[in-house]
Amino acid sequence: MDVQQILQSAAAKGGESLLTFFHKELTLSKKTSHQNLVSQADLASQQVIKSEILSFMIDRGIDEKEIGFIGEENLNSQGKHLFIIDPLDGTNNFASGHDHFGISIAYVFEGVLSAGLIYQPFTNTFYIGELRKGAFKIGPDGEKKEMRIKYTNLENTLVATYLTSSQDALNKLIPVMLRLNKVTRGIRILGSFVLDAALFSNMVNSINVLLHAHPYLWDIAAAKLIIEESGGVMTDWQGNPIQLRLDAPHMNYSILACHPDNLQEILKIIAA
């Protein structure tokens, strides 16, 4: 089974759906606050992605009962073949007319995270990782390039983060941000965790550290594999490997992603 083909096709369909809503008037609903939104674009993209994956899998002889989905928009069913979907990461950017938004799909086979894809619809660019097969960027021209992160000393790094709507998470995040800001090139808030991860894993390394206090399973699943397959590490703020809780999709995580040689120095700053 060509997992990459399935993920690419589903993400491309989801991206087509999103772009039909982009720069249009949206119907927005609040999840937890006016900063945590969902739109009809999120819902339509998730449905398109799910339908495309189901069609591909069933056409390849997979029993529908063995196919599960976890999605940000109230989608939760388990299966031997499990797909974790964020149909629109960066909804606030999208709703405000900014093109920095993405789609994330992870594939878990029999409980093992096996493949992940991040897609930037506006540039038609895919970032893909497969377990023990590496990570690759596929541009709009179809050219496939291997992604490997490079070491950068801390004073020359850029840190990407996000100001979550969770006050508890903010109280934990902001002091760490301020400490990191003193010893790095600076902090950037771009508004899409999955695209932060793609930029981190890319050969250009325009982002060198990811520090997030409140992402969910659908935010981090594909990113985790892509980051690790490109040579990075993803841990919690104590340096422990991230364990994905497939049985608790609404659990939030504190994550740090960086080059392995930066890890201990950053952990000391977090703990200070």
C-alpha positions as CSV (number, residue, x, y, z in Angstrom):
1,M,0.0,0.0,0.0
2,D,1.4,3.4,-1.0
3,V,0.8,5.5,2.1
4,Q,2.4,8.5,0.6
5,Q,0.1,8.5,-2.4
6,I,-3.0,8.2,-0.1
7,L,-1.9,11.0,2.2
8,Q,-0.9,13.3,-0.7
9,S,-4.1,12.7,-2.6
10,A,-6.3,13.3,0.5
11,A,-4.4,16.5,1.5
12,A,-4.6,17.9,-2.0
13,K,-8.3,17.4,-2.1
14,G,-8.6,19.0,1.3
15,G,-6.5,21.9,0.1
16,E,-8.7,22.4,-3.0
17,S,-11.7,22.5,-0.7
18,L,-10.1,25.1,1.6
19,L,-9.1,27.4,-1.2
20,T,-12.7,27.6,-2.4
21,F,-13.4,29.3,1.0
22,F,-10.3,31.5,1.2
23,H,-10.9,35.2,1.1
24,K,-14.6,34.5,1.3
25,E,-17.0,35.4,4.0
26,L,-17.0,32.6,6.6
27,T,-19.4,31.3,9.1
28,L,-17.3,31.2,12.3
29,S,-18.1,29.4,15.6
30,K,-16.3,29.7,18.8
31,K,-14.9,26.5,20.4
32,T,-13.6,27.8,23.7
33,S,-13.2,31.5,23.0
34,H,-13.1,34.1,20.2
35,Q,-9.5,33.1,19.7
36,N,-10.3,29.4,19.1
37,L,-12.5,29.2,16.0
38,V,-13.9,26.7,13.6
39,S,-15.4,27.5,10.2
40,Q,-17.3,25.7,7.5
41,A,-13.9,25.5,5.7
42,D,-12.5,23.3,8.5
43,L,-15.5,21.0,8.4
44,A,-15.6,20.7,4.6
45,S,-11.9,19.9,4.4
46,Q,-12.1,17.2,7.1
47,Q,-15.0,15.5,5.3
48,V,-13.2,15.6,1.9
49,I,-10.0,14.2,3.4
50,K,-11.9,11.4,5.2
51,S,-13.9,10.5,2.1
52,E,-10.8,10.4,-0.1
53,I,-8.9,8.2,2.4
54,L,-11.8,5.8,2.7
55,S,-12.2,5.5,-1.0
56,F,-8.4,4.8,-1.5
57,M,-8.3,2.2,1.3
58,I,-11.5,0.4,0.3
59,D,-10.3,0.3,-3.4
60,R,-7.2,-1.5,-2.1
61,G,-9.1,-4.2,-0.3
62,I,-9.1,-2.8,3.2
63,D,-12.2,-3.5,5.2
64,E,-13.9,-0.3,6.2
65,K,-14.2,-1.6,9.8
66,E,-10.4,-1.6,10.1
67,I,-10.1,2.1,9.2
68,G,-10.3,4.7,12.0
69,F,-10.1,8.5,12.1
70,I,-9.2,11.0,14.7
71,G,-9.9,14.6,13.6
72,E,-10.0,18.0,15.2
73,E,-13.6,18.5,14.3
74,N,-15.3,15.9,16.4
75,L,-14.0,12.8,14.6
76,N,-13.0,9.8,16.7
77,S,-13.1,6.2,15.6
78,Q,-10.4,3.6,16.2
79,G,-9.0,1.1,13.7
80,K,-6.0,-1.0,12.7
81,H,-5.4,1.7,10.1
82,L,-5.8,5.0,11.9
83,F,-5.6,8.5,10.3
84,I,-5.2,11.6,12.5
85,I,-6.4,14.7,10.7
86,D,-6.0,18.4,11.2
87,P,-8.1,19.7,8.3
88,L,-7.1,23.4,8.8
89,D,-4.3,24.3,11.1
90,G,-4.1,28.1,11.3
91,T,-7.9,28.8,11.2
92,N,-7.4,32.3,12.6
93,N,-4.9,33.1,9.8
94,F,-7.3,31.6,7.3
95,A,-10.2,33.6,8.6
96,S,-8.2,36.8,8.6
97,G,-7.0,36.3,5.0
98,H,-3.5,35.3,5.7
99,D,-2.1,32.4,3.6
100,H,0.0,30.8,6.3
101,F,-2.2,27.7,7.0
102,G,-1.9,24.0,6.5
103,I,-3.3,20.5,6.6
104,S,-1.8,17.7,8.6
105,I,-2.5,13.9,8.3
106,A,-0.7,11.2,10.2
107,Y,-1.0,7.4,9.6
108,V,-0.8,5.0,12.5
109,F,-0.7,1.3,11.7
110,E,-1.5,-1.1,14.5
111,G,-0.6,1.6,17.1
112,V,2.7,2.6,15.4
113,L,3.1,6.1,14.0
114,S,4.2,5.2,10.4
115,A,3.8,8.2,8.1
116,G,3.0,11.9,8.3
117,L,2.2,14.6,5.9
118,I,1.9,18.4,6.2
119,Y,0.5,20.3,3.2
120,Q,0.6,24.0,2.5
121,P,-2.3,24.6,0.0
122,F,-1.4,28.1,-0.9
123,T,2.1,27.1,-2.2
124,N,1.1,23.5,-3.2
125,T,4.0,22.1,-1.1
126,F,4.0,18.8,0.7
127,Y,6.3,17.8,3.6
128,I,6.3,14.0,4.1
129,G,7.9,11.6,6.6
130,E,7.8,7.8,6.7
131,L,9.1,5.7,9.5
132,R,12.8,4.8,8.9
133,K,12.5,6.1,5.3
134,G,13.4,9.8,5.9
135,A,11.6,13.1,5.3
136,F,11.0,14.9,2.0
137,K,9.7,18.1,0.6
138,I,7.8,18.0,-2.6
139,G,7.3,21.4,-4.3
140,P,4.7,22.5,-6.8
141,D,7.0,21.4,-9.7
142,G,6.9,17.8,-8.2
143,E,10.6,17.8,-7.3
144,K,11.3,15.7,-4.3
145,K,14.1,16.8,-1.9
146,E,15.3,15.1,1.3
147,M,15.0,17.2,4.4
148,R,17.7,17.2,7.1
149,I,17.9,19.8,9.8
150,K,21.3,21.4,10.6
151,Y,22.8,22.5,13.9
152,T,22.7,26.2,14.7
153,N,24.2,27.6,17.9
154,L,21.5,29.0,20.2
155,E,22.3,32.7,19.7
156,N,21.6,32.3,15.9
157,T,18.3,30.4,16.3
158,L,14.8,31.5,15.7
159,V,12.1,30.1,18.0
160,A,8.5,29.5,16.8
161,T,5.7,29.4,19.4
162,Y,2.0,30.3,19.7
163,L,0.0,32.3,22.2
164,T,-2.7,29.8,23.1
165,S,-6.2,30.8,24.4
166,S,-5.5,28.7,27.5
167,Q,-4.6,31.0,30.3
168,D,-2.8,28.2,32.3
169,A,-0.7,27.3,29.3
170,L,0.1,31.0,28.7
171,N,1.2,31.4,32.3
172,K,3.7,28.6,31.8
173,L,4.8,29.6,28.3
174,I,5.5,33.3,28.6
175,P,8.3,33.2,31.2
176,V,10.1,30.6,29.1
177,M,9.6,32.7,26.0
178,L,11.2,35.7,27.7
179,R,14.2,33.7,28.9
180,L,14.7,32.2,25.4
181,N,14.3,35.5,23.7
182,K,17.4,36.8,25.6
183,V,19.6,34.0,24.3
184,T,18.3,33.4,20.8
185,R,17.8,35.5,17.6
186,G,14.2,36.0,18.6
187,I,10.7,34.5,19.0
188,R,8.3,34.3,16.1
189,I,4.5,33.6,16.2
190,L,3.4,32.6,12.7
191,G,0.0,31.1,13.6
192,S,0.3,27.5,12.3
193,F,2.0,24.7,14.3
194,V,2.2,22.3,11.4
195,L,3.8,24.9,9.1
196,D,6.2,25.8,11.9
197,A,7.2,22.1,12.0
198,A,7.6,22.1,8.2
199,L,9.8,25.1,8.3
200,F,11.8,23.5,11.1
201,S,12.3,20.3,9.1
202,N,13.1,22.0,5.8
203,M,16.7,22.2,4.6
204,V,16.6,26.0,4.9
205,N,15.9,25.8,8.6
206,S,14.2,29.2,8.8
207,I,12.9,28.0,12.2
208,N,15.3,26.2,14.6
209,V,13.3,25.6,17.7
210,L,9.6,24.9,18.3
211,L,8.2,25.6,21.7
212,H,4.5,25.1,22.2
213,A,2.5,24.8,25.4
214,H,-1.0,23.5,24.4
215,P,-1.1,21.6,21.1
216,Y,-3.3,18.5,20.6
217,L,-2.8,15.1,19.0
218,W,-3.9,16.3,15.5
219,D,-1.4,19.2,15.7
220,I,1.7,17.1,16.6
221,A,1.2,13.6,15.2
222,A,2.4,14.1,11.6
223,A,4.9,16.8,12.7
224,K,6.5,14.5,15.2
225,L,7.4,11.9,12.6
226,I,8.6,14.5,10.0
227,I,10.8,16.2,12.6
228,E,12.3,12.9,13.8
229,E,12.9,11.6,10.3
230,S,14.6,14.9,9.3
231,G,17.0,14.5,12.3
232,G,15.3,16.5,15.0
233,V,14.0,15.6,18.4
234,M,10.6,16.3,19.9
235,T,10.2,16.0,23.7
236,D,8.1,17.4,26.5
237,W,9.5,20.3,28.5
238,Q,11.3,17.9,30.8
239,G,13.1,16.2,27.9
240,N,10.9,13.0,27.9
241,P,10.0,11.6,24.5
242,I,6.5,12.5,23.4
243,Q,4.1,9.6,23.7
244,L,1.0,10.0,21.6
245,R,-2.2,9.2,23.5
246,L,-4.4,7.8,20.8
247,D,-7.0,6.9,23.5
248,A,-7.1,10.6,24.7
249,P,-7.3,12.8,21.6
250,H,-8.3,15.9,23.5
251,M,-5.3,15.7,25.8
252,N,-2.9,18.6,25.3
253,Y,0.9,18.5,25.2
254,S,3.9,20.7,26.0
255,I,6.4,20.2,23.3
256,L,9.9,21.2,22.4
257,A,11.5,20.4,19.0
258,C,15.1,21.2,18.2
259,H,18.4,19.8,16.9
260,P,19.6,17.0,19.3
261,D,22.7,19.1,20.1
262,N,20.6,22.0,21.3
263,L,18.3,20.0,23.6
264,Q,20.1,20.0,26.9
265,E,20.9,23.7,26.7
266,I,17.2,24.6,26.0
267,L,15.9,22.3,28.7
268,K,18.1,24.1,31.2
269,I,16.6,27.4,30.1
270,I,13.0,26.0,30.4
271,A,13.7,24.7,33.9
272,A,15.4,27.9,35.2
